[in-house]
Amino acid sequence: MKNLYTAVIKRDGDWWIGWIEEISGVNCQEATREELLETLKITLQEALEFNKQEAIKSAGENYQEEQIAV
C-alpha cells in the first residue's frame, strides 16, 4: 500500500516551485513541472527515511513500532 501526499506547485517566473503539504521542509524548485514533481518525490522519500532513522535513534533500546491509520 502506497501512502499519498499532496504536492502544492506553482510557476514562479521561469521556475516551478513546490512543497509537500504533509511534511514540513520538503520543498523544491526546478525548471519544468515534470522535473519538479520528480525532485519532490525523491526529496520526500529521503525526508521520510531520515525521519524514520531519527525516530529509531531517539527511541534507543527496547522500543516497539505500531502502525496508526488516520
C-alpha positions as CSV (number, residue, x, y, z in Angstrom):
1,M,0.0,0.0,0.0
2,K,1.4,3.4,-1.0
3,N,0.9,6.5,1.0
4,L,-0.4,9.5,-0.8
5,Y,1.0,13.0,-0.2
6,T,-0.1,16.4,-1.6
7,A,2.2,18.5,-3.7
8,V,1.4,22.2,-3.8
9,I,3.1,23.5,-7.0
10,K,3.1,26.7,-9.0
11,R,5.0,28.5,-11.7
12,D,7.1,31.5,-10.4
13,G,8.7,33.3,-13.3
14,D,11.0,30.9,-15.1
15,W,10.8,28.3,-12.3
16,W,8.4,25.8,-10.9
17,I,8.3,25.6,-7.1
18,G,6.5,23.2,-4.9
19,W,6.0,21.8,-1.4
20,I,4.7,18.7,0.2
21,E,1.7,19.7,2.4
22,E,2.0,16.9,4.9
23,I,5.8,17.0,5.6
24,S,7.5,20.2,6.7
25,G,10.7,21.1,5.0
26,V,10.1,19.2,1.7
27,N,10.2,21.8,-0.9
28,C,11.9,22.1,-4.3
29,Q,12.5,24.3,-7.3
30,E,13.0,23.2,-10.9
31,A,12.9,24.5,-14.5
32,T,10.0,22.3,-15.5
33,R,6.9,20.9,-13.9
34,E,7.9,17.3,-14.6
35,E,11.4,17.8,-13.0
36,L,9.7,19.5,-10.0
37,L,7.4,16.5,-9.4
38,E,10.3,14.0,-9.7
39,T,12.5,16.1,-7.4
40,L,9.7,16.4,-4.8
41,K,9.2,12.7,-4.9
42,I,12.9,12.0,-4.3
43,T,13.1,14.6,-1.6
44,L,10.0,13.3,0.1
45,Q,11.4,9.7,0.1
46,E,14.7,11.0,1.6
47,A,12.9,13.0,4.3
48,L,10.7,10.1,5.3
49,E,13.7,7.8,5.6
50,F,15.7,10.4,7.6
51,N,12.7,10.9,9.9
52,K,12.4,7.1,10.4
53,Q,16.0,6.7,11.3
54,E,15.9,9.7,13.7
55,A,12.9,8.3,15.4
56,I,14.5,4.9,15.9
57,K,17.8,6.5,17.1
58,S,15.8,8.6,19.6
59,A,13.9,5.6,20.9
60,G,17.1,3.9,21.9
61,E,16.6,0.2,23.0
62,N,13.5,-1.8,23.8
63,Y,11.1,0.1,21.7
64,Q,8.0,-1.0,19.8
65,E,6.7,0.1,16.5
66,E,2.9,0.4,15.9
67,Q,1.2,1.4,12.7
68,I,-1.5,4.0,13.1
69,A,-4.1,4.7,10.4
70,V,-5.7,8.1,10.1
